[in-house]
Amino acid sequence: MVEKEFGLEVLDQIIIESNLASGGIYTSVGTYDFIEMQSLIVKLSEKRI
């Protein structure tokens, strides 16, 4: 959703800036820590788009 709405550059930036335990490597069938999702949402909300 982020890539579609804000672009690949913004997506890459928030993943890098969030310093995620998973390294930001996700698949559509995986299960991930809620804290990582929360970190990504916070970083996205900090962007002025």
N, C-alpha and C positions, 0 to 999 in steps of 0.2 A: 504494500500500500504506500509506503514512504517513497519508494522508487518511482511509482506511478505518479504520485501527487507532487513530489518535490525534486525528483531527479536522482540519478545515480551518485552524483557528487555529494549531495547532502546526506544520502544514505551512508556512503563511505565515511564521511566526516563524523557522523554521530557514532558509528561503530568504533572508529579509531579513538575518538575522544572519551568513550565510555570505559575503556580498559576492562573489557569483559573477560571473565574466567574462561569462557568457551572460545575466546578469540573472535567472536562474532561469526562463527561458522555454523550455519543453520540449514536444516532441510525442512521440507513441508510436512514430514511425518514425525519429526522429533518432538521431544518434550523438554522444555527448558525452564531454568530457574526464573521465578517471577521477578526476582530482584534485577536480573539482567534486562527484562522487558521494561521494568520501571526506570532503570538507568537510561535506556534508549529513549523513552518517552520524555524524560526530563531534559536530555540533551536536545531533542527535537524542539521542545518548547522554548529552549534558549535561543534558537536560531531566529533571525529576523528575515523572513522570507516574503 
